[in-house]
Amino acid sequence: MADAKKKSGLSDVDAAIEEIMANVEGGAGPDDTATGRGEAPEIDIEAVLAERDELRDKFMRAIADAENTRKRGERDRREAEQYGGSKLARDMLPVYDNLKRALEVVDDDLRTQAPGLIEGVELTMRELLNIFEKHGITKITPKVGDKFDPQLHQAMFEAPVPDTKAGDIIQVMGEGFLLHDRLLRPAQVGVSSNPG
């Protein structure tokens, strides 16, 4: 549709130029008797063509600006849709951490004493993970021996550990999270500083 508008806008300018050119070349002009001069007015063809080119250039720039604005608005809308909830997502991470800690301390004795409570915590954790997945939040779960990645991991300490290379993860203290492709929280790890 934009192409049709471009073409019709340019064709109107071109049609006006052609009409002027036909009038000049054919000797036709305003009513000679009405002006009282008896001759056609002179038209500077070069000036008219220059003005046409200038108007065409302005028109094309306006169309390009409108298209760029539309694309920028679409990109901003997509980013707001994907990343608009990042503050809320970041605020929900401690809830995940606390539920995980609660489930880590559950043993068989506690499971027999309060099975309903444990099941409720497990269901809450599952629902939270389903909501995370639905909204594009993924866990970063490094393992001991993985290579340290500063884009995804936060080094909490360095220690020379035998049988490791510098930059190897030697301990995982906390999981990290991504919102689509943006980092919400880095995984907290210990890193080997062993020179060998």
C-alpha positions, -999 to +999 in steps of 0.1 A: +000+000+000+029+023+008+042+016-028+009+027-043+010+059-023+046+065-033+038+060-070+006+080-069+024+109-051+052+109-076+029+105-106+010+136-095+042+156-095+053+141-128+018+147-143+020+184-133+054+187-148+043+171-181+013+194-183+035+224-178+060+211-204+031+204-229+018+239-224+052+255-229+061+234-259+027+238-275+027+275-270-005+273-250-007+294-219-031+314-199-056+334-219-034+359-237-061+384-239-068+382-202-032+392-193-032+419-219+003+410-230-004+389-261+024+364-253+028+333-231+047+337-198+082+323-197+087+293-176+122+283-164+121+246-171+154+239-152+139+256-120+107+235-123+127+203-128+149+212-098+119+219-077+103+186-087+135+167-079+137+184-045+101+176-037+106+140-048+137+138-025+117+152+004+088+128-003+111+098-004+129+109+028+095+113+046+085+078+035+118+064+047+114+082+081+079+068+085+091+033+077+120+036+102+096+049+128+072+020+122+101-006+125+114+011+156+079+010+172+075-027+163+109-035+178+101-015+210+068-033+213+084-067+209+111-059+235+085-046+260+065-078+255+095-100+261+114-081+287+088-058+303+084-082+332+121-086+340+119-066+373+090-089+385+109-120+373+140-109+392+120-103+423+105-138+420+139-155+421+143-154+459+110-173+461+125-200+440+156-201+461+136-204+493+114-232+480+145-250+468+162-247+502+130-260+519+129-290+496+166-297+501+162-302+539+133-326+536+143-361+547+123-393+551+115-386+587+100-351+579+082-366+549+064-391+571+055-364+597+041-338+573+035-354+539+008-328+529+030-299+537+059-313+517+036-322+488+023-286+489+058-271+487+067-295+458+035-285+439+043-248+445+078-253+432+065-271+401+040-244+394+066-217+398+089-235+373+060-239+349+053-201+351+090-194+345+090-216+315+058-201+301+074-166+303+108-176+289+127-178+321+153-205+320+177-218+347+215-216+343+227-247+361+265-251+357+282-283+369+316-288+386+342-291+359+324-268+334+343-239+320+337-205+336+317-181+314+317-145+325+285-139+305+266-164+326+285-170+358+297-148+387+329-160+403+324-158+441+360-170+449+391-185+432+411-214+447+440-236+434+425-271+433+446-300+421+436-318+389+418-288+375+427-261+350+424-224+356+389-213+348+372-246+357+342-244+380+350-261+413+318-253+432+283-242+424+267-220+451+236-207+432+217-211+400+214-183+375+185-174+353+179-160+318+149-141+305+148-152+269+184-142+260+190-116+287+207-124+320+184-120+351+209-133+376+243-150+370+250-184+385+273-181+415+303-203+412+338-210+426+366-210+400+399-228+399+430-207+398+453-236+394+480-225+369+485-261+356 
